[in-house]
Amino acid sequence: MKKLPLLLLLLLIAAMATATWVEKQYGTDFAYTHFYGSIWFTGLWAALAMGALLSIVKGKMYRNIPLFLLHTSFVVILAGAFFTKLWAEQGTVTLRQGEVCNEMPFTIRLDSFRVAYYAGTDAPADYVSHVWVDGKYNETISMNHILSYKGYRFYQSSFEADGRTSILSVNRDVAGIPVTYAGYALFVLSMVWIAINQWKKKFLKGKTLVIPCLLAFFFLPHLLSARVVTDDSLTVNEQQAAGIGKLWMLYDGRITPVATFAHDFTLKLTGKTTVGRFNAEQVLAGFLFVPEKWQRMALFKVKNAELREELNATQTQAAYIDFFDEEGNYKLARYGYGLSAGEKSPKQKEIEKLNEKIQLIHMLHSGEPLRLFPLPQEGKVQWFHPMQHFPAGITDEDAVFIRSALTNYYQALQRRDEGQCTEILHRISDFQQQKAADLLPSETKRKAEIFYLKHDFASLLFKINLVAGILCLMLMAVLKNKKGQAFSRKIFVVQLIHSFAFLTVFIALRTYIGGRLPFANGFETMLLLAWCAMAAATLFRRKMPLMLPFGLLISGCALLVAHLGMMNPRITPLVPVLSSPLLSLHVSSIMIAYTLLAFTSLNSLFSILFQRRTLEQSREQNLQCLFPAVFFMGAGIFIGAVWANVSWGRYWGWDPKETWALITFLVYALLLHKSFSPKNPLLFHIICLLDFSTVLMTYFGVSYFLGGMHAY
C-alpha cells in the first residue's frame, strides 16, 4: 500500500508525457478527449488525492502544521480542478457596436472597441472594449483586465477587422477558482513556513543563509570571419555612418536608432556585426549608397558542394548581384529548386538561407524598411519611407522632403561634400523632432541603445565563462594542496564577479532600452538563467565549493545557447497578452528553479565521476538546492496559472509547456519525499541526472518539437 501513491504518480507522469506527443500527432481535441478530459484520467487524479488524504491521516501530519498544510494544499488544488470540471461554464460572446446582448441574466452592450498602439508605432499594445452592463455600468475590458459581474468573467479574446465588433470569452466558475487559489496560497504559505523553520535551525548553528538569500534575491527586483576590406570608396566614413545611425526610425514595432536596424541587417546577412573594419552602420550605408560595389562582394559563401558546383558551372559567383538575371529574376528559382514543406535536403536548406539573405537586400533597396519620416495622421503618428504611396492630406512640402532627402544625401556623397551630407542628416533629424517630438525616446536612451549594440557582453562572456568553468573544475579535481586550491579559487571568484557585473549591466541596459523587464523571449530567459547561475555561485560558493565552477559553466552554456542564434536577440514590444506584472514573477521564479536544478545535475555528474567517496555529502548538497528549486518551480507554475486565468479565463489548459512543467515539478518533488527518495546515494544522483531531462524537455523540447501557446 505504501508504494501505491508512487505508482499512481508515475502512471500520471507517463500519461501526461504521452498525451503531449499524442496531441502533436492527432491534435488538441483528440488529446483532450482520450487523455486530459477522459474519465480514467480524472480517476487517476482522484485516486492520488485519496491517497494523499490517507497519508495525511495515517502519518498524523497534523502534528507538523507546515507539512500538513503542504500536503493539504495539493488536495485543495485538485478539489478546485474537480469543481471546475463539474460546474464551470465557458463560451464566447460576439458584441457589435450599439447592439445589446442578453444571453446572460443581465444585458451587455458594446459602446466602442479600439486597438491601443505603442506610442508612435503600429505595434498593438492592447485591445480595449468599452461596454455597458445592465444599461448602467460603464466598464472596460482589455487584455489582462477582466470584467467580473454576478459570477461571470469577461475576457478580451478577439475582434473583427471592421473595428466595430469585439469577441469576448465568458467564464463562470464560482467554486473552482476560489478553491484552487486557496490551494495555491496554502502551498506558498507552507513552503515558506518550512523554509523558515529550516533556516532557524541551520542559521542558529551558523551553517547557512541559503533560503532567506534566495527569497530576497527573488522578491527584491520586483520591489524596487569576413574578408578584410580596405577600399574606402565602398561606403561612407565612420563619422557619417554614425550620423546615419543616430537617426530615429520605426523598426520591429518600436522607435529605434537606425543603428539597431543596421546591426540586425548586418548580422542576418553575414552572421557578424562587422565586415572587415567596417561597422554595421557602414555596411548598411554601403548597400544604400554604393550598391554597385557591395552587391559584388562575396559576403556569404555557398557551403554545399553540390550547389556550389552547379553555380560555378553557370559562372555564378557567391555574390548578391549574380543571383539575379537581367530582368531581376532570382536565378536559383529558374533551376527548379523548389522548397518543399517537408524534410529539406542540405542543398535546399542552403538555398533557403541564401534566398532569405538576398531578399533582405532586395527589400532594403525597395526602401520599405526605411521608415524614417514621422507624420501625424488621423490622430496618431505614422512613419513613412521614401518609396511608398502617400495618403491624402500630406503637404507637398513634406512629400517632397521625404522623397528627396536620401537622394540628396546620395548626390552629396558622390560629390564628396561631407558638409552637405551632415547638413542633410541634420534636416532629417529636425524633421523627426518637429513631427514627433513627444514620441521620440530621449537622447540618453538613444546613447544607451547604441552603446548596447556596440558592446555585446553576452557573446564575449560565454567564451570566458565556459573556459573559466572548465579550468576551475579541472583544478579542483587535480589539486590536492589546500593552499593551491584556495589561490586558484580566488582567481576564478574575481573572474566570476567581473562576469556577473558585466552581465548585470548588459541586462540593465536591455531593460532600460526596451522599457520592460527582459523576460519575454528565449534569448532573454537565457540571459536571466545565466544571471541567476552567477548570482547563486557568488552567494553560495563558500557553502558549496562546486557552486563556483558550476555557476561559470551553467552561465556559459546559457549564453552560448543565446549566442548560437537559436533565440532572437531583438528587443521588441510585448504582445498585449504579455503586458502583465505577473510576467516577471512567473519567469523569474521558473528560471531560479531551473538554475538550482542545473546545479544539482552537475553536482551529481561530478560526484559520480570524480568524488565517489563523498556521494552522501553531495546528496545533502543537492537536497539543500532541491527544496528552494521545487518551491520556486511550484510558485512559478501557480503564478502562471493565475496569469492564464486573468488572460484567457482558465487557469489550466494542458498546454504542452504547462504539462511538462508539471511533470518536472512532480519528479523533483518525489526526490524530496522521504518515502520515495532513494536511500542509496549513487542511485539518488543517477535519478537527479535523469530528472534533469524533464527540465530540458520543458524548456527546449516543447518549444522545438511540440509547440503550443507559449511560443510568443
C-alpha positions in Angstrom: 0.0 0.0 0.0 2.9 2.4 0.7 4.0 2.1 -2.9 0.5 2.7 -4.4 0.8 6.6 -4.3 4.2 6.3 -6.0 2.8 4.0 -8.7 -0.2 6.3 -9.3 2.1 9.3 -9.6 4.4 7.6 -12.0 1.5 6.4 -14.1 0.1 10.0 -14.2 3.5 11.4 -15.3 3.7 8.8 -18.1 0.2 9.5 -19.2 0.8 13.3 -19.3 4.1 12.9 -21.2 2.4 10.5 -23.7 -0.5 12.9 -24.1 1.7 15.8 -25.3 3.1 13.7 -28.1 -0.4 12.3 -29.0 -1.5 16.0 -29.2 1.3 16.7 -31.6 0.3 13.8 -33.9 -3.5 13.9 -33.7 -4.5 17.4 -32.5 -5.7 19.0 -29.3 -9.2 17.8 -29.4 -8.1 14.1 -29.7 -5.7 14.5 -26.8 -8.3 16.1 -24.6 -11.0 13.5 -25.5 -8.8 10.5 -24.9 -6.5 11.8 -22.1 -7.0 15.1 -20.3 -10.8 15.1 -20.4 -11.3 11.3 -20.1 -12.9 9.6 -17.1 -9.8 7.4 -16.5 -7.5 10.4 -16.3 -9.8 12.1 -13.8 -10.0 8.9 -11.9 -6.2 8.8 -11.6 -6.1 12.2 -10.1 -8.9 11.4 -7.7 -7.1 8.2 -6.6 -4.0 10.3 -6.0 -5.9 12.8 -3.9 -7.5 10.0 -1.9 -4.0 8.5 -1.3 -2.7 11.9 -0.1 -5.6 12.2 2.3 -4.9 8.7 3.7 -1.2 9.6 4.1 -2.1 12.8 6.0 -4.4 10.8 8.4 -2.2 7.7 8.9 1.0 9.7 9.1 -0.6 12.1 11.7 0.8 15.0 9.7 -1.4 17.4 11.7 1.4 17.3 14.4 3.6 19.1 11.9 1.5 22.1 10.8 3.6 23.3 7.8 3.9 19.8 6.4 0.2 19.2 7.0 -0.6 22.4 5.1 1.7 21.5 2.2 0.1 18.1 1.6 -3.4 19.6 2.1 -2.7 22.3 -0.5 -2.4 19.7 -3.2 -5.7 18.1 -2.2 -7.3 21.5 -2.2 -5.9 22.3 -5.7 -7.2 19.0 -7.1 -10.6 19.7 -5.5 -10.7 23.1 -7.1 -9.9 21.5 -10.5 -12.6 18.9 -10.0 -15.2 21.6 -9.2 -14.1 23.5 -12.3 -14.6 20.3 -14.4 -18.1 19.7 -12.9 -19.6 23.1 -12.8 -17.6 25.7 -14.8 -19.3 27.2 -17.9 -17.3 28.7 -20.7 -18.2 30.3 -24.0 -17.8 33.3 -26.3 -19.9 36.4 -26.9 -19.8 38.4 -30.1 -20.6 42.1 -29.4 -21.4 44.5 -32.2 -21.2 48.2 -31.5 -24.6 49.5 -30.3 -26.3 46.1 -30.1 -27.5 44.6 -26.8 -26.6 41.0 -25.8 -28.9 39.3 -23.3 -27.6 35.8 -23.3 -26.7 36.1 -19.5 -29.1 37.1 -16.7 -28.2 40.7 -17.5 -27.5 42.8 -20.6 -24.2 43.8 -22.0 -23.7 46.3 -24.9 -20.6 47.3 -26.8 -20.1 51.0 -26.7 -16.8 51.0 -28.6 -13.7 48.9 -29.5 -10.2 50.1 -30.2 -6.7 48.8 -30.7 -4.2 50.7 -28.5 -0.7 51.0 -30.0 2.7 51.6 -28.5 3.3 55.4 -28.8 4.3 56.3 -32.4 4.3 52.8 -33.7 1.9 50.3 -35.4 2.6 47.6 -32.8 -0.5 46.7 -30.8 -0.2 47.3 -27.1 -3.7 46.3 -26.0 -7.2 45.6 -27.3 -9.9 47.5 -25.4 -13.6 47.1 -25.3 -15.9 49.7 -23.6 -19.2 48.1 -22.6 -22.4 49.0 -20.7 -23.6 46.3 -18.3 -27.3 46.3 -17.3 -27.5 49.6 -19.0 -25.9 51.5 -16.1 -22.4 50.3 -15.6 -19.7 51.7 -17.9 -16.9 49.1 -17.9 -13.6 48.5 -19.7 -12.4 45.0 -20.8 -8.8 44.6 -22.2 -6.0 42.1 -22.2 -5.1 41.2 -18.6 -8.0 43.4 -17.4 -11.2 41.3 -17.0 -14.7 42.3 -16.1 -16.4 40.4 -13.3 -20.1 40.8 -12.8 -22.6 38.5 -11.0 -20.2 35.5 -11.1 -19.5 35.9 -14.9 -16.0 36.9 -16.0 -15.4 38.5 -19.4 -12.1 38.4 -21.2 -11.0 40.2 -24.4 -10.5 37.3 -26.8 -10.5 38.7 -30.4 -12.1 41.2 -32.7 -13.2 41.6 -36.3 -11.5 43.8 -38.9 -14.3 46.3 -39.1 -13.2 47.8 -35.7 -16.9 47.7 -34.5 -17.1 44.1 -33.3 -15.5 42.6 -30.2 -15.3 38.9 -29.3 -15.2 38.1 -25.6 -14.6 34.9 -23.8 -17.0 34.3 -20.9 -16.3 32.1 -17.9 -18.5 31.2 -14.9 -16.6 29.2 -12.3 -18.0 30.1 -8.9 -16.5 27.2 -6.9 -13.4 26.1 -8.8 -11.4 29.3 -9.0 -11.6 30.3 -5.3 -10.8 26.8 -4.1 -7.9 26.4 -6.5 -6.5 29.8 -5.5 -6.8 28.8 -1.8 -4.7 25.7 -2.6 -2.0 27.9 -4.3 -1.9 30.1 -1.2 -1.6 27.1 1.1 1.3 25.8 -1.0 3.2 29.1 -0.8 2.4 29.5 2.9 3.5 26.0 3.8 6.7 26.1 1.8 7.7 29.5 3.3 6.9 28.1 6.8 9.1 25.0 6.2 11.9 27.2 4.8 11.8 29.5 7.8 11.9 26.5 10.2 14.9 25.0 8.4 16.7 28.4 8.3 16.2 28.9 12.0 17.8 25.6 12.8 20.7 26.0 10.5 21.3 29.7 11.0 21.4 29.3 14.7 24.2 26.8 14.2 25.9 29.1 11.8 25.5 26.9 8.8 23.6 28.5 6.0 21.7 31.6 4.8 20.5 29.9 1.6 16.7 30.2 1.9 16.5 33.9 3.1 19.0 34.9 0.5 17.1 33.2 -2.3 13.8 34.7 -1.2 15.4 38.2 -1.1 17.1 37.6 -4.4 13.7 36.7 -5.9 11.5 39.4 -4.5 13.9 42.4 -4.4 14.0 43.1 -8.2 10.2 43.2 -8.2 10.1 45.7 -5.4 12.4 48.3 -6.5 35.2 35.9 -40.3 34.7 38.1 -43.4 37.5 39.2 -45.7 39.3 42.3 -44.7 38.0 45.2 -46.7 40.3 48.2 -47.3 38.6 50.1 -50.1 37.4 53.4 -48.6 35.1 54.0 -51.6 32.9 51.1 -50.6 30.9 53.1 -48.0 30.7 56.3 -46.0 33.3 57.0 -43.4 32.7 56.1 -39.8 31.6 59.6 -38.7 29.0 59.9 -41.4 27.8 56.3 -40.7 27.4 57.3 -37.0 25.3 60.2 -38.0 23.0 57.9 -40.0 22.9 55.5 -37.1 21.6 58.2 -34.7 18.5 59.0 -36.8 15.3 57.5 -35.5 13.2 55.0 -37.4 10.2 52.7 -36.9 11.6 49.2 -36.8 10.2 46.0 -35.4 7.3 47.7 -33.7 9.2 50.4 -31.8 11.1 53.6 -32.4 14.8 52.8 -32.5 18.0 54.4 -33.8 18.9 53.4 -37.3 21.9 51.8 -35.7 19.7 49.0 -34.4 18.4 48.2 -37.9 21.9 48.3 -39.2 23.1 45.9 -36.5 20.3 43.4 -37.3 20.7 43.8 -41.1 24.4 43.0 -41.0 24.0 40.2 -38.5 21.4 38.5 -40.6 23.4 38.9 -43.8 26.9 37.9 -42.6 26.5 36.3 -39.2 28.5 39.1 -37.7 28.0 42.7 -36.9 31.0 44.0 -38.8 32.5 43.3 -42.3 36.3 43.7 -42.0 36.9 47.0 -40.4 33.5 48.4 -41.4 30.9 48.6 -38.6 27.2 47.8 -39.1 26.2 51.4 -39.9 28.8 51.5 -42.6 27.7 48.2 -44.1 24.1 49.5 -44.2 25.3 52.8 -45.8 27.3 50.8 -48.3 24.3 48.9 -49.5 22.2 52.1 -49.6 24.6 54.5 -51.3 27.3 52.3 -53.0 25.2 49.3 -54.0 27.1 48.6 -57.2 30.2 47.7 -55.2 28.6 45.9 -52.2 26.4 43.8 -54.5 29.5 42.2 -55.9 31.2 41.3 -52.6 31.1 37.7 -51.5 29.6 38.4 -48.1 28.2 34.9 -47.8 29.6 31.7 -49.1 27.9 28.7 -50.7 28.9 25.8 -48.4 27.0 23.0 -50.1 29.4 21.3 -52.6 26.6 20.2 -55.0 25.1 23.7 -55.1 28.5 25.3 -55.5 29.4 23.1 -58.5 26.1 23.9 -60.2 26.6 27.7 -59.6 30.2 27.5 -60.8 29.0 25.7 -64.0 26.7 28.6 -64.8 29.5 31.1 -64.0 27.6 32.4 -61.0 29.6 33.7 -58.0 28.5 33.6 -54.4 27.6 37.3 -54.5 24.4 39.1 -54.4 24.1 40.6 -57.9 24.9 37.3 -59.7 21.8 35.6 -58.3 19.6 37.7 -60.5 19.3 37.8 -64.2 18.9 40.9 -66.4 15.2 41.1 -65.7 15.7 40.9 -61.9 14.5 37.3 -61.5 16.2 35.2 -58.9 18.3 32.7 -60.8 18.1 29.8 -58.5 14.3 29.7 -59.0 14.9 29.0 -62.7 16.8 25.9 -61.9 13.7 24.3 -60.3 14.9 24.3 -56.7 11.5 24.1 -55.1 11.4 24.2 -51.3 9.1 21.5 -50.1 7.1 21.8 -46.9 8.5 18.5 -45.6 12.1 17.4 -45.0 14.7 19.5 -46.8 17.9 18.3 -48.3 21.2 20.1 -47.3 21.1 21.8 -50.7 17.6 23.0 -50.3 18.3 24.3 -46.8 21.2 26.4 -48.1 19.1 27.7 -51.0 16.6 28.8 -48.4 19.2 30.6 -46.4 20.6 32.3 -49.5 17.2 33.3 -50.6 16.5 34.9 -47.2 19.7 37.0 -47.4 19.1 38.1 -50.9 15.5 39.0 -50.3 16.7 41.0 -47.3 19.0 43.1 -49.6 16.2 43.3 -52.2 13.8 44.6 -49.5 16.3 47.3 -48.4 16.6 48.5 -52.0 12.9 48.8 -52.2 13.1 51.3 -49.4 10.3 49.6 -47.3 12.3 49.2 -44.1 13.5 52.8 -44.1 10.6 54.3 -42.1 12.5 57.4 -41.1 9.8 60.1 -41.6 7.0 60.5 -39.0 3.8 62.4 -39.9 0.7 63.0 -37.8 -2.2 61.1 -39.5 -5.8 60.6 -38.2 -4.9 61.3 -34.5 -1.7 59.3 -34.4 1.8 59.5 -35.8 2.6 57.2 -38.8 6.1 56.6 -40.2 6.8 56.7 -43.9 9.6 55.5 -46.2 10.7 57.4 -49.3 9.2 55.0 -51.9 5.7 54.5 -50.5 2.4 55.9 -51.7 1.4 58.9 -49.5 -2.2 59.2 -48.3 -4.3 62.3 -48.9 -3.6 65.2 -46.5 0.2 65.2 -46.7 1.5 68.6 -47.8 3.6 68.9 -50.9 6.5 70.3 -48.9 6.5 67.2 -46.6 6.1 64.8 -49.6 9.0 66.4 -51.5 11.3 66.3 -48.5 10.5 62.6 -47.8 11.1 61.7 -51.4 14.3 63.6 -51.9 16.2 63.5 -48.5 18.1 60.3 -49.1 18.5 61.0 -52.8 20.1 64.4 -51.9 22.3 62.7 -49.4 23.5 60.2 -52.1 24.3 63.1 -54.5 26.2 65.0 -51.9 28.1 61.8 -51.1 29.0 61.4 -54.8 30.4 64.9 -54.8 32.3 64.1 -51.6 30.7 67.1 -49.9 30.7 65.9 -46.3 29.4 69.3 -45.1 26.3 68.9 -47.2 25.9 65.3 -46.1 26.0 66.3 -42.5 23.5 69.2 -43.2 21.0 66.7 -44.7 21.2 64.4 -41.8 20.5 67.4 -39.5 17.5 68.3 -41.6 16.1 64.7 -41.3 16.7 64.8 -37.5 15.0 68.2 -37.3 12.0 66.9 -39.4 11.7 64.0 -36.9 11.7 66.4 -33.9 9.1 68.7 -35.5 6.7 65.9 -36.4 7.0 63.5 -33.5 8.9 65.2 -30.7 6.6 63.9 -27.9 7.0 60.3 -29.1 10.8 60.1 -29.7 12.9 58.4 -27.0 15.3 60.6 -25.0 18.8 61.3 -26.0 20.0 59.3 -23.1 18.1 56.3 -24.3 19.5 56.7 -27.8 23.0 56.7 -26.5 22.3 53.7 -24.3 20.9 51.7 -27.2 23.9 52.5 -29.4 26.3 51.6 -26.6 24.4 48.3 -26.1 24.8 47.4 -29.7 28.5 48.2 -29.8 29.3 46.1 -26.7 27.9 42.6 -26.9 28.9 41.3 -23.5 26.8 38.2 -23.8 28.8 36.8 -26.8 32.1 37.5 -25.1 31.1 36.2 -21.6 30.0 32.8 -22.8 33.6 32.1 -24.1 35.2 33.5 -20.9 32.8 31.7 -18.5 33.0 28.3 -20.3 36.8 28.3 -20.3 37.0 29.5 -16.7 34.4 26.9 -15.6 36.3 24.0 -17.2 39.6 25.2 -15.8 38.2 25.7 -12.4 36.6 22.3 -12.3 39.8 20.6 -13.6 42.0 22.3 -10.9 39.6 21.4 -8.2 39.8 17.7 -9.3 43.6 17.7 -9.7 44.9 20.0 -7.0 45.3 18.3 -3.6 47.1 21.1 -1.9 44.6 23.3 0.0 46.7 26.4 -0.5 46.8 25.8 -4.2 43.1 25.2 -4.3 42.4 28.4 -2.3 44.6 30.5 -4.6 43.1 29.2 -7.8 39.6 29.7 -6.4 40.4 33.4 -5.6 41.3 33.9 -9.3 38.1 32.4 -10.5 36.0 34.2 -7.9 37.4 37.5 -9.2 36.5 36.5 -12.8 33.0 35.4 -11.7 32.3 38.7 -10.0 33.5 40.6 -13.1 31.4 38.5 -15.4 28.4 38.9 -13.1 28.8 42.7 -13.1 29.1 42.9 -16.9 26.1 40.8 -17.5 24.1 42.8 -14.9 25.0 46.0 -16.8 24.0 44.3 -20.1 20.6 43.2 -18.8 20.0 46.6 -17.1 20.7 48.3 -20.4 18.3 46.0 -22.2 15.7 46.7 -19.6 16.1 50.5 -19.9 16.1 50.4 -23.7 13.1 48.1 -24.0 11.1 49.8 -21.2 10.3 46.5 -19.6 12.0 43.6 -17.7 13.7 41.4 -20.3 11.9 38.1 -19.6 9.7 37.9 -22.7 11.5 35.6 -25.2 14.0 32.7 -25.4 17.1 35.0 -25.7 16.1 37.0 -22.7 15.3 34.0 -20.5 18.7 32.5 -21.3 20.3 35.8 -20.1 18.2 35.5 -16.9 19.3 31.9 -16.4 23.0 32.9 -16.8 22.5 35.8 -14.4 20.8 33.5 -11.8 23.6 31.0 -12.1 26.3 33.6 -11.5 24.3 35.2 -8.6 23.8 31.8 -6.9 27.5 31.0 -7.4 28.5 34.3 -6.0 26.2 34.0 -2.9 26.8 30.3 -2.0 30.3 29.5 -3.3 31.6 29.1 0.3 28.8 26.8 1.4 29.2 24.6 -1.7 32.6 24.9 -3.3 31.4 23.3 -6.5 29.0 26.2 -6.9 31.8 28.3 -8.3 32.7 26.2 -11.4 29.1 25.1 -11.9 27.9 28.7 -11.9 30.5 29.6 -14.6 29.6 26.5 -16.7 25.9 26.9 -16.5 26.1 30.7 -17.3 28.5 30.0 -20.1 26.2 27.3 -21.6 23.1 29.5 -21.3 24.9 32.5 -23.0 26.2 30.1 -25.7 22.7 28.9 -26.5 21.6 32.6 -26.7 24.6 33.4 -29.0 24.1 30.5 -31.4 21.1 32.1 -33.0 18.5 29.6 -31.6 17.0 32.6 -30.0 16.1 36.1 -31.4 18.1 38.8 -29.7 16.0 41.7 -30.9 14.3 44.0 -28.4 10.6 44.0 -29.3 7.5 45.4 -27.7 5.5 43.0 -25.6 2.4 41.5 -27.3 -0.7 42.5 -25.4 -1.1 39.2 -23.5 2.4 39.5 -22.0 1.8 43.1 -20.7 1.2 41.9 -17.2 3.2 42.4 -13.9 2.8 38.6 -13.4 5.2 38.0 -16.4 8.4 38.9 -14.5 7.3 37.0 -11.4 6.4 33.9 -13.4 9.6 33.9 -15.5 11.9 34.8 -12.6 10.6 32.0 -10.4 10.9 29.4 -13.1 14.4 30.5 -14.1 15.6 30.4 -10.5 14.3 26.8 -10.2 16.0 25.8 -13.5 19.3 27.3 -12.3 19.2 25.3 -9.0 18.2 22.1 -10.8 21.1 22.6 -13.2 23.4 22.8 -10.1 22.0 19.6 -8.7 22.5 17.9 -12.1 26.1 19.0 -12.4 26.8 18.2 -8.8 25.5 14.6 -9.3 27.5 14.1 -12.5 30.8 15.4 -10.9 30.2 13.3 -7.8 29.6 10.1 -9.8 32.7 10.7 -12.0 35.2 12.1 -9.6 34.0 12.0 -6.0 32.6 8.6 -5.2 33.8 8.9 -1.6 31.7 12.0 -0.9 28.4 10.9 -2.5 26.5 11.3 0.7 27.8 14.8 1.2 26.9 15.7 -2.4 23.4 14.2 -1.8 22.9 16.6 1.1 24.1 19.5 -1.0 21.5 18.5 -3.7 18.7 18.4 -1.2 19.6 21.9 0.0 19.2 23.1 -3.6 16.1 20.9 -4.3 13.9 22.4 -1.7 14.1 26.0 -3.0 14.1 24.7 -6.6 10.8 22.9 -6.0 9.4 25.9 -4.2 10.2 28.3 -7.0 9.0 25.8 -9.6 5.7 25.4 -7.9 5.3 29.1 -7.3 6.2 29.8 -11.0 3.6 27.3 -12.2 0.9 28.7 -9.9 1.7 32.3 -10.8 1.4 31.3 -14.5 -1.9 29.7 -13.8 -3.3 32.9 -12.2 -1.9 34.8 -15.2 -3.6 32.4 -17.6 -6.9 32.8 -15.7 -6.7 36.6 -16.0 -5.8 36.5 -19.7 -7.8 33.6 -21.1 -10.4 32.7 -18.5 -8.8 29.4 -17.5 -6.0 28.7 -15.1 -5.0 25.4 -16.6 -5.4 24.3 -20.3 -3.0 21.3 -20.6 -0.8 23.2 -23.0 2.4 21.1 -23.6 4.6 23.7 -21.8 2.3 23.6 -18.8 2.1 19.9 -18.8 5.9 19.3 -18.9 6.4 22.0 -16.2 4.0 20.0 -14.0 5.9 16.8 -14.8 9.2 18.5 -13.9 7.7 19.7 -10.6 6.4 16.2 -9.7 9.6 14.2 -10.5 11.7 16.5 -8.3 9.1 16.7 -5.6 9.5 12.9 -5.4 13.2 13.3 -4.6 12.2 15.5 -1.6 9.7 13.0 -0.3 11.3 10.7 2.3 9.1 7.8 1.4 10.1 7.9 -2.3 13.7 9.3 -2.3 16.3 6.6 -2.7 18.5 6.0 0.4 21.4 4.8 -1.8 23.4 8.0 -2.6 24.6 6.7 -6.0 21.0 5.8 -7.1 19.9 9.3 -5.8 22.4 11.0 -8.1 21.5 8.9 -11.1 17.9 9.9 -10.6 18.9 13.5 -10.3 20.6 13.3 -13.7 17.6 11.5 -15.3 15.2 14.0 -13.8 17.1 16.9 -15.4 15.9 15.6 -18.8 12.4 16.8 -17.9 13.9 20.4 -17.4 15.5 20.2 -20.9 12.3 18.9 -22.3 10.2 21.6 -20.7 12.4 24.5 -21.8 13.8 23.3 -25.2 12.0 20.2 -26.2 8.4 21.6 -26.0 9.4 24.7 -27.9 11.1 22.9 -30.8 9.1 19.7 -31.0 5.7 20.1 -29.6 4.8 23.8 -29.9 1.8 25.3 -28.0 0.5 28.6 -26.7 3.8 29.5 -25.1 5.6 30.2 -28.4 5.1 34.0 -28.5 
